[in-house]
Amino acid sequence: MINQAQEAFNKEIPKATGQARKTIAEVEGYATEQGNRAHEDVSRFSAVLKEYQDAKEVTRRRLYLETIGEILPKTRELYIFDGDQRMIFPFLKPERGMGETK
């Protein structure tokens, strides 16, 4: 029985150790990747902040237009909110084309 237990130990412990090392290496790689991504994000934010401080209105408008340019192609319906009116109405269904309605 002792020999069988020793044999099972000799099979399972190296296997578990290898799996643990593999998991640790993956986690360390992930942590490094996230750290690098965070540094890139900080650099990008710092660059935008500098642009914003130099030309606030131009940078604000550029960021707005870039965001709208990313969002609008993904929308299925476009709604217009008019501050003077109390209603919301569908304005355009992009998949059907400009000016077409249901």
C-alpha positions as CSV (number, residue, x, y, z in Angstrom):
1,M,0.0,0.0,0.0
2,I,2.9,2.4,0.8
3,N,4.4,1.7,-2.6
4,Q,1.1,2.4,-4.3
5,A,0.7,5.6,-2.4
6,Q,4.3,6.6,-3.3
7,E,3.6,5.8,-7.0
8,A,0.4,7.9,-7.0
9,F,2.3,10.7,-5.3
10,N,5.1,10.6,-7.9
11,K,2.5,10.8,-10.7
12,E,0.3,13.5,-9.4
13,I,2.6,15.9,-7.6
14,P,4.8,16.8,-10.6
15,K,1.7,17.0,-12.8
16,A,0.0,19.4,-10.3
17,T,3.3,21.4,-9.9
18,G,3.6,21.8,-13.7
19,Q,-0.1,22.9,-13.9
20,A,0.5,25.4,-11.1
21,R,3.6,26.9,-12.8
22,K,1.7,27.2,-16.1
23,T,-1.2,29.0,-14.3
24,I,1.2,31.4,-12.6
25,A,3.0,32.1,-15.8
26,E,-0.3,32.9,-17.5
27,V,-1.4,35.2,-14.7
28,E,1.9,37.0,-14.7
29,G,1.6,37.5,-18.5
30,Y,-1.9,38.8,-18.1
31,A,-0.8,41.2,-15.4
32,T,2.1,42.5,-17.6
33,E,-0.3,42.9,-20.5
34,Q,-2.8,44.9,-18.3
35,G,0.0,47.0,-16.9
36,N,1.2,47.8,-20.4
37,R,-2.3,48.6,-21.6
38,A,-2.8,50.9,-18.6
39,H,0.4,52.8,-19.4
40,E,-0.7,53.2,-23.0
41,D,-4.1,54.5,-21.8
42,V,-2.4,57.0,-19.5
43,S,-0.1,58.2,-22.4
44,R,-3.1,58.6,-24.7
45,F,-5.1,60.4,-22.1
46,S,-2.2,62.7,-21.3
47,A,-1.8,63.6,-25.0
48,V,-5.6,64.4,-25.3
49,L,-5.4,66.4,-22.0
50,K,-2.5,68.5,-23.4
51,E,-4.5,69.1,-26.7
52,Y,-7.6,70.0,-24.7
53,Q,-5.7,72.4,-22.5
54,D,-4.2,74.1,-25.6
55,A,-7.4,74.3,-27.6
56,K,-10.4,73.3,-25.5
57,E,-13.2,74.0,-28.0
58,V,-11.5,72.3,-31.0
59,T,-10.6,69.2,-28.9
60,R,-14.0,69.0,-27.4
61,R,-15.6,69.1,-30.8
62,R,-13.1,66.6,-32.3
63,L,-13.8,64.1,-29.5
64,Y,-17.6,64.6,-29.9
65,L,-17.4,64.0,-33.7
66,E,-15.1,61.0,-33.3
67,T,-17.5,59.4,-30.8
68,I,-20.6,60.1,-32.9
69,G,-18.7,58.7,-35.9
70,E,-18.2,55.4,-34.0
71,I,-21.7,55.2,-32.5
72,L,-24.0,56.2,-35.3
73,P,-23.1,53.4,-37.7
74,K,-24.0,50.9,-35.0
75,T,-27.5,52.4,-34.3
76,R,-30.7,50.9,-35.6
77,E,-32.8,53.9,-34.9
78,L,-32.1,57.6,-34.4
79,Y,-34.1,59.7,-32.0
80,I,-34.0,63.5,-31.8
81,F,-34.6,65.2,-28.5
82,D,-35.8,68.8,-28.8
83,G,-35.5,70.8,-25.6
84,D,-38.5,72.9,-26.5
85,Q,-40.8,69.9,-27.1
86,R,-41.8,67.3,-24.6
87,M,-41.9,64.5,-27.2
88,I,-39.4,62.0,-28.5
89,F,-39.9,60.9,-32.0
90,P,-38.0,58.5,-34.3
91,F,-36.3,60.5,-37.0
92,L,-34.4,58.0,-39.1
93,K,-34.0,54.3,-39.6
94,P,-30.4,54.1,-40.8
95,E,-30.8,50.6,-42.3
96,R,-33.6,51.8,-44.6
97,G,-31.8,54.9,-45.9
98,M,-32.3,58.7,-45.5
99,G,-35.8,60.0,-45.8
100,E,-37.5,56.6,-45.9
101,T,-40.1,55.7,-43.2
102,K,-41.9,52.5,-42.3
